Amino acid sequence: MSMNDDVEITPGMKHYIEHSDKYLARRDKYIQNVVKKWKFDTIAVHGLYEVTEAIEDYQGSIIEPIFMSTSQAYRDSDEMAAALAYKIPTWAYSRIANPSTYYYEWTLALLEGYGFNGETSCCSTSSGMAAIMTAVQPFLVMKKDVYEPRNFVATSQCYGGTYQQFSIRLMQERNIECRWIKDATDIDEWTKNIDQNTRFLYGELPSNPQLGFFDIKAVADLAHAHNLPLIVDSTIATPALLRPISHGADIVVHSATKTLTSSGFGICGAVIARKNLITNIDNEQLKADFSLHIKYLQNRDFGPNLHPLQAVMTLNDMRTLRSKIDLMSRSTMKVAEYLKKHPQVESVQYLGLKDHPLHDLASRYMWLVDAEHDEQYGKPTNRYGHLMSFCVKGGADKARLFFDGLQRIWRATDLGRIKSIATIPAISTHQQQGEEGRSLAGIPPNMVRLCVGAEHPDDIIADLDQALYAVK
Ligand SMILES: *Cc1c(COP(=O)(O)O)cnc(C)c1O
């Protein structure tokens, strides 16, 4: 993990480095021989937090302690010097690292890397937007004193905040061109937009709220053929349904705020990357361990770090991710089928519906993890998540009338909750980008985004039914 090779190593520092190397070797063995052999649910519940460690270091606390302290004290100057030179895995100062965020990071790295034949690591961030910024920033560097035109290629169907970050902060304010892909399933369109100034490819899938999807493997192969990384926003799927890195993607970003923290307790993000990633950026450290690189260098200096309290809250929610996603996906399917038959509904968009144009493509990628090891299923089983949208007949006014009539479903610009939530993207999440941006992203004014929670689906259907009755 050596990040600073200019530091002179004193004999005293050497003692600490040898000690920590032994610890790292032990940890690596434990990961390879024990944790990597567990099923998804076991990793989600325990991560790297061990019984012996809890008893020896944390008074037996069965839940990962929340380390609210800003900083760590050292035994002596040698340990301090070794730590601050990143020669030993200590945490120093909470903006750089923290034991609570450490457990969160490892759990996510292992879940995103589940079934992947290689290593992954994670850098926690204060939000999903911070994760996206953190992930794209290292690819936008320029050589000293020379202006270089830079561009990247991204799916136009994406979260409203991502559209803002790319089109305003990067394009307008920094002159970094974002080339929007209109049809992400069209590999030719991706290919045509790549040139010698391209730095990375970026895709969100399934996209929020339009449920855009693309062939991850084909786009990853294209990226790699041009010596570029593919970055994927996998917020909606979560690792319980889709793990893009195992299909060739290099970096995954999450708004852990959403389904990963289904309780709704706070804002949270993460970047997960494969080790040894492919990029035309000339930086060996960045290639070797991207997450660690951004965590210890870039984010140390920018400061979009995650709060330890939030890390443990999200970690706690993630333990039951697989079963929650399964339940909510099944309920969403029921609700989608109900809405499809409703005379007041113009169209329903849900990847689980057979007539959705992207159903077949999504079915190749979206599987409930470990369904084949589950008593209930016993075989690979498709699940499509709990995000859907539909258009209310009669235009924007009717959509608002329906929306205002909801009684059980919450009206909020939120998703991924244990509680069902609906929003009208044109007046909320996608309001800032104007008519043109919305039309590019495929967001009509009468579209309602619905995220089905863990209530009994009959009660959600009853609420939708009474609200739709009112617009007849
Ligand atoms: C919400 C969201 C984000 C932004 O995440 P925050 O945690 O709100 O900063 C990014 N991508 C997707 C797909 C989202 O839904």
The ligand as an SDF file (V2000), in Angstrom:
LIG
                    3D

 15 15  0  0  0  0  0  0  0  0999 V2000
  -29.6920    9.4760   -6.0780 C   0  0  0  0  0  0  0  0  0  0  0  0
  -28.8010    9.0320   -7.1430 C   0  0  0  0  0  0  0  0  0  0  0  0
  -27.5070    9.5660   -7.2710 C   0  0  0  0  0  0  0  0  0  0  0  0
  -26.9900   10.6440   -6.3460 C   0  0  0  0  0  0  0  0  0  0  0  0
  -26.7970   10.1440   -5.0630 O   0  0  0  0  0  0  0  0  0  0  0  0
  -26.8690   11.0390   -3.7190 P   0  0  0  0  0  0  0  0  0  0  0  0
  -26.5900   10.0410   -2.6600 O   0  0  0  0  0  0  0  0  0  0  0  0
  -28.2410   11.6300   -3.6500 O   0  0  0  0  0  0  0  0  0  0  0  0
  -25.8230   12.0760   -3.8350 O   0  0  0  0  0  0  0  0  0  0  0  0
  -26.7020    9.0750   -8.2810 C   0  0  0  0  0  0  0  0  0  0  0  0
  -27.1350    8.1210   -9.1270 N   0  0  0  0  0  0  0  0  0  0  0  0
  -28.3700    7.5900   -9.0290 C   0  0  0  0  0  0  0  0  0  0  0  0
  -28.8060    6.5330   -9.9920 C   0  0  0  0  0  0  0  0  0  0  0  0
  -29.2500    8.0240   -8.0450 C   0  0  0  0  0  0  0  0  0  0  0  0
  -30.4780    7.5050   -7.9640 O   0  0  0  0  0  0  0  0  0  0  0  0
  1  2  1  0
  2  3  1  0
  2 14  2  0
  3  4  1  0
  3 10  2  0
  4  5  1  0
  5  6  1  0
  6  7  2  0
  6  8  1  0
  6  9  1  0
 10 11  1  0
 11 12  2  0
 12 13  1  0
 12 14  1  0
 14 15  1  0
M  END
$$$$
